[in-house]
């Protein structure tokens, strides 16, 4: 868009200003003509004849004509100056109109650019939102893959950790403790995404790890007998108390992860077995089994090693998920 040419000095050179000289000459000429005409009208017959004889009348007549001609010339110049003034006024109006048209075109162009910028901003905003959503999806996918890989690594090293941490712990207690460790870590978080199939895999891997470190029954067994044999294999009361505390014995019920029948039976058996000889019942496992049935739910008196491990894994994963939900509820 070309800028408006409004150089006033250039316009003045093209259309010069108007002075009062022309109007003064017109008034003076009319005054001279009026005076001469009045003097001639006052002359008598004799004076007029004398003026004609001397030529003064002709001279006065010429002066009157000259004044009239000068007046006409001044009138023409005045008209010309008036026309020039009108031209200047028209030019000023044209200049204002040109400025207004330029301003309107500039406003229209600015509005158009603003609409274009608004469209670009909207498109850019949509693109950024789409990118953010895509990045969020990719980040969730990456976090999910990292979690799955971490869970796979934990399961891959479960056998070696079971050998390192066995230390003579009875296999029923070891099964519950290892299931709790898996449920509280990345395996528990990944199971919340992967579903029940992963829990089955965890039970199979845990059972294989237990077979590497302990002599497991080949067939079904009475749960009470296995638990009592397990605590009797521990030589000291300190060892029994340590395992009982690891199983949350004596912990605030709101914090203890024992609110499931099998877990409660194992934990209560070790707690009763850790009592002094004078206070310890003869069959801690029988009492623990009956109390657990009354407090937390039914648990069979007989079991298989596979069923025991699957139930231990299921209970610990349920308890860990419940604890995570409680913790997440406190963060809101």
C-alpha atoms as a printed R data frame, in Angstrom:
    type eleno elety resid chain resno       x       y       z
1   ATOM     1    CA   UNK     A     1   0.000   0.000   0.000
2   ATOM     2    CA   UNK     A     2   1.533   3.352  -1.147
3   ATOM     3    CA   UNK     A     3   1.694   6.175   1.452
4   ATOM     4    CA   UNK     A     4  -0.302   9.365   0.866
5   ATOM     5    CA   UNK     A     5   1.632  12.263  -0.707
6   ATOM     6    CA   UNK     A     6   0.662  15.290   1.407
7   ATOM     7    CA   UNK     A     7   3.642  17.626   0.959
8   ATOM     8    CA   UNK     A     8   2.017  21.006   1.637
9   ATOM     9    CA   UNK     A     9   4.927  23.011   0.263
10  ATOM    10    CA   UNK     A    10   4.675  21.201  -3.061
11  ATOM    11    CA   UNK     A    11   0.925  21.961  -3.151
12  ATOM    12    CA   UNK     A    12   1.570  25.648  -2.351
13  ATOM    13    CA   UNK     A    13   3.973  25.889  -5.265
14  ATOM    14    CA   UNK     A    14   1.351  24.336  -7.488
15  ATOM    15    CA   UNK     A    15  -1.530  26.472  -6.104
16  ATOM    16    CA   UNK     A    16  -0.188  29.778  -4.666
17  ATOM    17    CA   UNK     A    17  -2.029  31.555  -1.885
18  ATOM    18    CA   UNK     A    18  -4.388  34.532  -2.503
19  ATOM    19    CA   UNK     A    19  -3.516  38.139  -1.402
20  ATOM    20    CA   UNK     A    20  -5.703  41.260  -0.807
21  ATOM    21    CA   UNK     A    21  -4.056  43.275  -3.658
22  ATOM    22    CA   UNK     A    22  -6.657  42.394  -6.271
23  ATOM    23    CA   UNK     A    23  -9.575  43.389  -4.062
24  ATOM    24    CA   UNK     A    24  -7.855  46.724  -3.264
25  ATOM    25    CA   UNK     A    25  -7.299  47.543  -6.943
26  ATOM    26    CA   UNK     A    26 -10.942  46.726  -7.726
27  ATOM    27    CA   UNK     A    27 -12.204  49.068  -4.975
28  ATOM    28    CA   UNK     A    28  -9.806  51.855  -5.985
29  ATOM    29    CA   UNK     A    29 -10.828  51.617  -9.680
30  ATOM    30    CA   UNK     A    30 -14.505  51.793  -8.814
31  ATOM    31    CA   UNK     A    31 -13.884  54.804  -6.585
32  ATOM    32    CA   UNK     A    32 -12.028  56.667  -9.347
33  ATOM    33    CA   UNK     A    33 -14.763  55.904 -11.895
34  ATOM    34    CA   UNK     A    34 -17.476  56.974  -9.449
35  ATOM    35    CA   UNK     A    35 -15.685  60.263  -8.680
36  ATOM    36    CA   UNK     A    36 -15.094  61.216 -12.311
37  ATOM    37    CA   UNK     A    37 -18.684  60.379 -13.231
38  ATOM    38    CA   UNK     A    38 -19.998  62.497 -10.335
39  ATOM    39    CA   UNK     A    39 -17.831  65.476 -11.365
40  ATOM    40    CA   UNK     A    40 -19.064  65.322 -14.951
41  ATOM    41    CA   UNK     A    41 -22.674  65.079 -13.820
42  ATOM    42    CA   UNK     A    42 -22.327  68.308 -11.781
43  ATOM    43    CA   UNK     A    43 -20.956  70.352 -14.752
44  ATOM    44    CA   UNK     A    44 -23.236  72.804 -16.424
45  ATOM    45    CA   UNK     A    45 -23.713  73.293 -20.160
46  ATOM    46    CA   UNK     A    46 -21.043  75.981 -20.463
47  ATOM    47    CA   UNK     A    47 -18.575  74.034 -18.344
48  ATOM    48    CA   UNK     A    48 -19.221  70.896 -20.347
49  ATOM    49    CA   UNK     A    49 -18.686  72.788 -23.650
50  ATOM    50    CA   UNK     A    50 -15.513  74.327 -22.288
51  ATOM    51    CA   UNK     A    51 -14.312  70.875 -21.175
52  ATOM    52    CA   UNK     A    52 -15.006  69.493 -24.591
53  ATOM    53    CA   UNK     A    53 -13.126  72.350 -26.231
54  ATOM    54    CA   UNK     A    54 -10.142  71.967 -23.943
55  ATOM    55    CA   UNK     A    55 -10.173  68.137 -24.174
56  ATOM    56    CA   UNK     A    56 -10.536  67.632 -20.415
57  ATOM    57    CA   UNK     A    57 -13.890  65.945 -20.925
58  ATOM    58    CA   UNK     A    58 -12.321  63.422 -23.256
59  ATOM    59    CA   UNK     A    59  -9.541  62.890 -20.783
60  ATOM    60    CA   UNK     A    60 -12.032  62.312 -17.972
61  ATOM    61    CA   UNK     A    61 -13.925  59.931 -20.195
62  ATOM    62    CA   UNK     A    62 -10.755  57.970 -20.870
63  ATOM    63    CA   UNK     A    63  -9.937  57.859 -17.177
64  ATOM    64    CA   UNK     A    64 -13.437  56.511 -16.443
65  ATOM    65    CA   UNK     A    65 -13.097  53.827 -19.082
66  ATOM    66    CA   UNK     A    66  -9.630  52.988 -17.810
67  ATOM    67    CA   UNK     A    67 -10.915  52.674 -14.245
68  ATOM    68    CA   UNK     A    68 -13.775  50.440 -15.446
69  ATOM    69    CA   UNK     A    69 -11.380  48.298 -17.448
70  ATOM    70    CA   UNK     A    70  -9.027  48.030 -14.496
71  ATOM    71    CA   UNK     A    71 -11.991  47.117 -12.324
72  ATOM    72    CA   UNK     A    72 -13.038  44.430 -14.767
73  ATOM    73    CA   UNK     A    73  -9.474  43.143 -14.831
74  ATOM    74    CA   UNK     A    74  -9.340  43.114 -11.036
75  ATOM    75    CA   UNK     A    75 -12.687  41.331 -10.948
76  ATOM    76    CA   UNK     A    76 -11.346  38.715 -13.316
77  ATOM    77    CA   UNK     A    77  -8.272  38.296 -11.122
78  ATOM    78    CA   UNK     A    78 -10.478  38.085  -8.024
79  ATOM    79    CA   UNK     A    79 -12.592  35.421  -9.685
80  ATOM    80    CA   UNK     A    80  -9.443  33.553 -10.630
81  ATOM    81    CA   UNK     A    81  -8.145  33.786  -7.077
82  ATOM    82    CA   UNK     A    82 -11.507  32.584  -5.757
83  ATOM    83    CA   UNK     A    83 -11.358  29.649  -8.142
84  ATOM    84    CA   UNK     A    84  -7.837  28.928  -6.936
85  ATOM    85    CA   UNK     A    85  -9.052  29.089  -3.336
86  ATOM    86    CA   UNK     A    86 -11.815  26.627  -4.225
87  ATOM    87    CA   UNK     A    87  -9.212  24.400  -5.813
88  ATOM    88    CA   UNK     A    88  -7.173  24.567  -2.625
89  ATOM    89    CA   UNK     A    89 -10.292  23.651  -0.630
90  ATOM    90    CA   UNK     A    90 -11.052  20.780  -3.001
91  ATOM    91    CA   UNK     A    91  -7.477  19.641  -2.718
92  ATOM    92    CA   UNK     A    92  -7.710  19.697   1.076
93  ATOM    93    CA   UNK     A    93 -10.919  17.687   0.919
94  ATOM    94    CA   UNK     A    94  -9.309  15.303  -1.522
95  ATOM    95    CA   UNK     A    95  -6.337  15.013   0.792
96  ATOM    96    CA   UNK     A    96  -8.608  14.231   3.759
97  ATOM    97    CA   UNK     A    97 -10.557  11.736   1.656
98  ATOM    98    CA   UNK     A    98  -7.303  10.123   0.561
99  ATOM    99    CA   UNK     A    99  -6.158   9.895   4.165
100 ATOM   100    CA   UNK     A   100  -9.485   8.386   5.183
101 ATOM   101    CA   UNK     A   101  -9.335   5.880   2.336
102 ATOM   102    CA   UNK     A   102  -5.751   4.998   3.224
103 ATOM   103    CA   UNK     A   103  -6.696   4.639   6.896
104 ATOM   104    CA   UNK     A   104  -9.677   2.447   6.005
105 ATOM   105    CA   UNK     A   105  -7.539   0.262   3.742
106 ATOM   106    CA   UNK     A   106  -4.934   0.021   6.464
107 ATOM   107    CA   UNK     A   107  -7.591  -0.901   9.040
108 ATOM   108    CA   UNK     A   108  -9.037  -3.529   6.678
109 ATOM   109    CA   UNK     A   109  -5.575  -4.957   6.036
110 ATOM   110    CA   UNK     A   110  -4.828  -4.999   9.770
111 ATOM   111    CA   UNK     A   111  -8.140  -6.724  10.524
112 ATOM   112    CA   UNK     A   112  -7.399  -9.281   7.810
113 ATOM   113    CA   UNK     A   113  -3.951  -9.942   9.253
114 ATOM   114    CA   UNK     A   114  -5.449 -10.268  12.723
115 ATOM   115    CA   UNK     A   115  -7.960 -12.826  11.454
116 ATOM   116    CA   UNK     A   116  -5.165 -14.702   9.744
117 ATOM   117    CA   UNK     A   117  -3.053 -14.598  12.877
118 ATOM   118    CA   UNK     A   118  -6.035 -15.784  14.921
119 ATOM   119    CA   UNK     A   119  -6.516 -18.691  12.508
120 ATOM   120    CA   UNK     A   120  -2.816 -19.503  12.681
121 ATOM   121    CA   UNK     A   121  -2.870 -19.285  16.489
122 ATOM   122    CA   UNK     A   122  -5.909 -21.578  16.648
123 ATOM   123    CA   UNK     A   123  -4.314 -24.074  14.283
124 ATOM   124    CA   UNK     A   124  -1.065 -23.884  16.231
125 ATOM   125    CA   UNK     A   125  -2.958 -24.393  19.498
126 ATOM   126    CA   UNK     A   126  -4.692 -27.466  18.103
127 ATOM   127    CA   UNK     A   127  -1.359 -28.790  16.873
128 ATOM   128    CA   UNK     A   128   0.250 -28.207  20.266
129 ATOM   129    CA   UNK     A   129  -2.669 -29.918  22.034
130 ATOM   130    CA   UNK     A   130  -2.407 -32.851  19.635
131 ATOM   131    CA   UNK     A   131   1.339 -33.023  20.270
132 ATOM   132    CA   UNK     A   132   0.803 -32.860  24.032
133 ATOM   133    CA   UNK     A   133  -1.772 -35.643  23.862
134 ATOM   134    CA   UNK     A   134   0.512 -37.734  21.681
135 ATOM   135    CA   UNK     A   135   3.484 -37.098  23.958
136 ATOM   136    CA   UNK     A   136   1.354 -38.007  26.983
137 ATOM   137    CA   UNK     A   137   0.328 -41.268  25.286
138 ATOM   138    CA   UNK     A   138   3.938 -42.019  24.381
139 ATOM   139    CA   UNK     A   139   5.050 -41.187  27.913
140 ATOM   140    CA   UNK     A   140   2.421 -43.512  29.351
141 ATOM   141    CA   UNK     A   141   3.499 -46.201  26.909
142 ATOM   142    CA   UNK     A   142   7.163 -45.681  27.813
143 ATOM   143    CA   UNK     A   143   6.363 -45.789  31.536
144 ATOM   144    CA   UNK     A   144   4.309 -48.940  30.975
145 ATOM   145    CA   UNK     A   145   7.142 -50.585  29.036
146 ATOM   146    CA   UNK     A   146   9.661 -49.573  31.706
147 ATOM   147    CA   UNK     A   147   7.396 -50.993  34.397
148 ATOM   148    CA   UNK     A   148   6.931 -54.254  32.509
149 ATOM   149    CA   UNK     A   149  10.670 -54.606  31.909
150 ATOM   150    CA   UNK     A   150  11.368 -53.916  35.566
151 ATOM   151    CA   UNK     A   151   8.804 -56.531  36.613
152 ATOM   152    CA   UNK     A   152  10.341 -59.048  34.203
153 ATOM   153    CA   UNK     A   153  13.789 -58.344  35.661
154 ATOM   154    CA   UNK     A   154  12.474 -58.918  39.190
155 ATOM   155    CA   UNK     A   155  10.904 -62.234  38.228
156 ATOM   156    CA   UNK     A   156  14.035 -63.274  36.336
157 ATOM   157    CA   UNK     A   157  16.164 -62.793  39.453
158 ATOM   158    CA   UNK     A   158  13.650 -64.267  41.908
159 ATOM   159    CA   UNK     A   159  15.390 -67.648  42.158
160 ATOM   160    CA   UNK     A   160  18.763 -66.151  43.058
161 ATOM   161    CA   UNK     A   161  17.192 -63.817  45.634
162 ATOM   162    CA   UNK     A   162  15.311 -66.737  47.171
163 ATOM   163    CA   UNK     A   163  18.570 -68.644  47.584
164 ATOM   164    CA   UNK     A   164  20.312 -65.613  49.092
165 ATOM   165    CA   UNK     A   165  17.520 -64.794  51.540
166 ATOM   166    CA   UNK     A   166  16.331 -68.272  52.491
167 ATOM   167    CA   UNK     A   167  18.369 -68.652  55.655
168 ATOM   168    CA   UNK     A   168  16.384 -71.571  56.987
169 ATOM   169    CA   UNK     A   169  13.010 -69.773  56.815
170 ATOM   170    CA   UNK     A   170  10.126 -72.275  56.588
171 ATOM   171    CA   UNK     A   171   8.840 -72.405  53.045
172 ATOM   172    CA   UNK     A   172   5.219 -71.374  53.926
173 ATOM   173    CA   UNK     A   173   6.548 -68.209  55.592
174 ATOM   174    CA   UNK     A   174   9.027 -67.661  52.768
175 ATOM   175    CA   UNK     A   175   6.222 -67.985  50.216
176 ATOM   176    CA   UNK     A   176   4.154 -65.295  51.958
177 ATOM   177    CA   UNK     A   177   7.119 -62.956  52.455
178 ATOM   178    CA   UNK     A   178   8.320 -63.262  48.870
179 ATOM   179    CA   UNK     A   179   4.787 -62.809  47.566
180 ATOM   180    CA   UNK     A   180   4.512 -59.646  49.689
181 ATOM   181    CA   UNK     A   181   7.819 -58.337  48.345
182 ATOM   182    CA   UNK     A   182   6.674 -58.870  44.773
183 ATOM   183    CA   UNK     A   183   3.252 -57.333  45.381
184 ATOM   184    CA   UNK     A   184   4.688 -54.239  47.059
185 ATOM   185    CA   UNK     A   185   7.120 -53.508  44.231
186 ATOM   186    CA   UNK     A   186   7.059 -53.106  40.478
187 ATOM   187    CA   UNK     A   187   5.360 -56.488  39.989
188 ATOM   188    CA   UNK     A   188   2.347 -55.296  41.970
189 ATOM   189    CA   UNK     A   189   2.152 -52.040  39.990
190 ATOM   190    CA   UNK     A   190   2.485 -53.869  36.689
191 ATOM   191    CA   UNK     A   191  -0.156 -56.442  37.694
192 ATOM   192    CA   UNK     A   192  -2.631 -53.561  38.090
193 ATOM   193    CA   UNK     A   193  -2.174 -52.894  34.348
194 ATOM   194    CA   UNK     A   194  -1.537 -56.380  33.019
195 ATOM   195    CA   UNK     A   195  -4.420 -58.087  34.818
196 ATOM   196    CA   UNK     A   196  -4.864 -61.541  36.387
197 ATOM   197    CA   UNK     A   197  -2.700 -63.335  33.821
198 ATOM   198    CA   UNK     A   198   0.414 -61.733  35.267
199 ATOM   199    CA   UNK     A   199  -0.557 -62.861  38.766
200 ATOM   200    CA   UNK     A   200  -0.650 -66.464  37.512
201 ATOM   201    CA   UNK     A   201   2.824 -65.986  36.050
202 ATOM   202    CA   UNK     A   202   4.100 -64.602  39.351
203 ATOM   203    CA   UNK     A   203   2.741 -67.654  41.194
204 ATOM   204    CA   UNK     A   204   4.441 -70.011  38.737
205 ATOM   205    CA   UNK     A   205   7.798 -68.204  39.004
206 ATOM   206    CA   UNK     A   206   7.546 -68.075  42.805
207 ATOM   207    CA   UNK     A   207   6.749 -71.775  42.985
208 ATOM   208    CA   UNK     A   208   9.779 -72.558  40.814
209 ATOM   209    CA   UNK     A   209  11.984 -70.371  43.046
210 ATOM   210    CA   UNK     A   210  10.707 -72.128  46.194
211 ATOM   211    CA   UNK     A   211  11.477 -75.532  44.696
212 ATOM   212    CA   UNK     A   212  15.094 -74.430  44.301
213 ATOM   213    CA   UNK     A   213  15.568 -73.560  47.978
214 ATOM   214    CA   UNK     A   214  13.252 -75.831  49.954
215 ATOM   215    CA   UNK     A   215  11.975 -79.401  49.983
216 ATOM   216    CA   UNK     A   216   8.320 -78.956  49.019
217 ATOM   217    CA   UNK     A   217   5.615 -81.608  49.410
218 ATOM   218    CA   UNK     A   218   4.886 -83.564  46.266
219 ATOM   219    CA   UNK     A   219   1.193 -84.027  47.056
220 ATOM   220    CA   UNK     A   220  -1.539 -82.500  49.177
221 ATOM   221    CA   UNK     A   221  -0.729 -81.794  52.833
222 ATOM   222    CA   UNK     A   222  -2.532 -80.740  56.021
223 ATOM   223    CA   UNK     A   223  -1.893 -77.013  56.464
224 ATOM   224    CA   UNK     A   224  -1.780 -77.246  60.246
225 ATOM   225    CA   UNK     A   225   0.981 -79.853  60.193
226 ATOM   226    CA   UNK     A   226   3.123 -77.977  57.680
227 ATOM   227    CA   UNK     A   227   2.921 -74.737  59.672
228 ATOM   228    CA   UNK     A   228   3.762 -76.416  62.987
229 ATOM   229    CA   UNK     A   229   6.673 -78.284  61.418
230 ATOM   230    CA   UNK     A   230   7.905 -75.025  60.013
231 ATOM   231    CA   UNK     A   231   8.131 -73.072  63.287
232 ATOM   232    CA   UNK     A   232   9.615 -76.058  65.138
233 ATOM   233    CA   UNK     A   233  12.447 -76.102  62.569
234 ATOM   234    CA   UNK     A   234  13.484 -72.665  63.823
235 ATOM   235    CA   UNK     A   235  15.961 -73.091  66.644
236 ATOM   236    CA   UNK     A   236  15.528 -69.866  68.586
237 ATOM   237    CA   UNK     A   237  12.639 -67.784  69.795
238 ATOM   238    CA   UNK     A   238  14.316 -64.648  68.406
239 ATOM   239    CA   UNK     A   239  14.119 -66.101  64.932
240 ATOM   240    CA   UNK     A   240  10.420 -66.839  65.382
241 ATOM   241    CA   UNK     A   241   9.756 -63.321  66.719
242 ATOM   242    CA   UNK     A   242  11.627 -61.793  63.806
243 ATOM   243    CA   UNK     A   243   9.536 -63.712  61.288
244 ATOM   244    CA   UNK     A   244   6.349 -62.886  63.212
245 ATOM   245    CA   UNK     A   245   7.200 -59.189  63.042
246 ATOM   246    CA   UNK     A   246   8.020 -59.444  59.340
247 ATOM   247    CA   UNK     A   247   4.507 -60.840  58.945
248 ATOM   248    CA   UNK     A   248   3.107 -57.709  60.712
249 ATOM   249    CA   UNK     A   249   2.373 -59.477  64.005
250 ATOM   250    CA   UNK     A   250   1.528 -56.893  66.657
251 ATOM   251    CA   UNK     A   251   1.238 -54.100  64.113
252 ATOM   252    CA   UNK     A   252  -1.737 -51.725  64.061
253 ATOM   253    CA   UNK     A   253  -4.501 -53.608  62.173
254 ATOM   254    CA   UNK     A   254  -4.976 -50.552  59.952
255 ATOM   255    CA   UNK     A   255  -1.373 -50.911  58.772
256 ATOM   256    CA   UNK     A   256  -0.847 -54.661  58.868
257 ATOM   257    CA   UNK     A   257  -1.207 -56.558  55.582
258 ATOM   258    CA   UNK     A   258  -2.771 -59.667  57.182
259 ATOM   259    CA   UNK     A   259  -6.455 -59.162  56.487
260 ATOM   260    CA   UNK     A   260  -6.683 -62.372  54.420
261 ATOM   261    CA   UNK     A   261  -7.278 -65.943  55.694
262 ATOM   262    CA   UNK     A   262  -4.069 -67.717  54.609
263 ATOM   263    CA   UNK     A   263  -1.796 -64.771  55.397
264 ATOM   264    CA   UNK     A   264  -3.454 -64.300  58.771
265 ATOM   265    CA   UNK     A   265  -3.054 -68.008  59.576
266 ATOM   266    CA   UNK     A   266   0.688 -67.994  58.796
267 ATOM   267    CA   UNK     A   267   1.287 -64.714  60.662
268 ATOM   268    CA   UNK     A   268  -0.700 -65.754  63.730
269 ATOM   269    CA   UNK     A   269   1.056 -69.151  63.822
270 ATOM   270    CA   UNK     A   270   4.474 -67.449  63.972
271 ATOM   271    CA   UNK     A   271   3.222 -64.961  66.556
272 ATOM   272    CA   UNK     A   272   1.957 -67.734  68.849
273 ATOM   273    CA   UNK     A   273   5.109 -69.785  68.233
274 ATOM   274    CA   UNK     A   274   7.273 -66.836  69.302
275 ATOM   275    CA   UNK     A   275   5.746 -66.784  72.788
276 ATOM   276    CA   UNK     A   276   7.844 -68.111  75.702
277 ATOM   277    CA   UNK     A   277   7.714 -71.849  76.285
278 ATOM   278    CA   UNK     A   278   5.500 -71.437  79.327
279 ATOM   279    CA   UNK     A   279   2.914 -69.393  77.357
280 ATOM   280    CA   UNK     A   280   3.151 -70.979  73.934
281 ATOM   281    CA   UNK     A   281   0.250 -73.340  73.054
282 ATOM   282    CA   UNK     A   282   1.066 -76.876  72.081
283 ATOM   283    CA   UNK     A   283  -0.420 -76.524  68.550
284 ATOM   284    CA   UNK     A   284  -0.069 -72.850  67.493
285 ATOM   285    CA   UNK     A   285  -1.096 -73.621  63.900
286 ATOM   286    CA   UNK     A   286  -4.408 -75.189  64.960
287 ATOM   287    CA   UNK     A   287  -5.323 -72.160  67.078
288 ATOM   288    CA   UNK     A   288  -4.200 -69.762  64.324
289 ATOM   289    CA   UNK     A   289  -6.271 -71.635  61.749
290 ATOM   290    CA   UNK     A   290  -9.429 -71.480  63.860
291 ATOM   291    CA   UNK     A   291  -8.949 -67.813  64.761
292 ATOM   292    CA   UNK     A   292  -8.297 -66.862  61.151
293 ATOM   293    CA   UNK     A   293 -11.438 -68.637  60.019
294 ATOM   294    CA   UNK     A   294 -13.405 -66.700  62.613
295 ATOM   295    CA   UNK     A   295 -11.808 -63.296  61.928
296 ATOM   296    CA   UNK     A   296 -10.916 -63.118  58.234
297 ATOM   297    CA   UNK     A   297 -12.601 -65.935  56.333
298 ATOM   298    CA   UNK     A   298 -12.471 -69.593  55.541
299 ATOM   299    CA   UNK     A   299  -9.240 -71.365  54.735
300 ATOM   300    CA   UNK     A   300  -9.059 -75.084  54.007
301 ATOM   301    CA   UNK     A   301  -7.225 -77.338  56.389
302 ATOM   302    CA   UNK     A   302  -5.625 -79.190  53.488
303 ATOM   303    CA   UNK     A   303  -3.781 -77.743  50.520
304 ATOM   304    CA   UNK     A   304  -1.404 -78.433  47.660
305 ATOM   305    CA   UNK     A   305   1.851 -76.571  47.170
306 ATOM   306    CA   UNK     A   306   0.550 -74.991  43.969
307 ATOM   307    CA   UNK     A   307  -2.711 -73.938  45.586
308 ATOM   308    CA   UNK     A   308  -0.862 -72.573  48.628
309 ATOM   309    CA   UNK     A   309   1.476 -70.410  46.521
310 ATOM   310    CA   UNK     A   310  -1.328 -69.129  44.268
311 ATOM   311    CA   UNK     A   311  -3.430 -68.177  47.270
312 ATOM   312    CA   UNK     A   312  -0.493 -66.501  48.998
313 ATOM   313    CA   UNK     A   313   0.261 -64.501  45.833
314 ATOM   314    CA   UNK     A   314  -3.401 -63.577  45.371
315 ATOM   315    CA   UNK     A   315  -3.811 -62.400  48.966
316 ATOM   316    CA   UNK     A   316  -0.607 -60.350  48.984
317 ATOM   317    CA   UNK     A   317  -1.357 -58.675  45.655
318 ATOM   318    CA   UNK     A   318  -4.880 -57.838  46.868
319 ATOM   319    CA   UNK     A   319  -3.568 -56.423  50.138
320 ATOM   320    CA   UNK     A   320  -0.870 -54.374  48.378
321 ATOM   321    CA   UNK     A   321  -3.396 -52.958  45.892
322 ATOM   322    CA   UNK     A   322  -5.687 -52.064  48.788
323 ATOM   323    CA   UNK     A   323  -2.838 -50.279  50.568
324 ATOM   324    CA   UNK     A   324  -1.933 -48.342  47.408
325 ATOM   325    CA   UNK     A   325  -5.536 -47.211  46.993
326 ATOM   326    CA   UNK     A   326  -5.604 -45.978  50.594
327 ATOM   327    CA   UNK     A   327  -2.361 -44.087  50.076
328 ATOM   328    CA   UNK     A   328  -3.566 -42.528  46.819
329 ATOM   329    CA   UNK     A   329  -6.752 -41.476  48.604
330 ATOM   330    CA   UNK     A   330  -4.692 -39.541  51.153
331 ATOM   331    CA   UNK     A   331  -2.874 -37.661  48.367
332 ATOM   332    CA   UNK     A   332  -6.043 -36.130  46.879
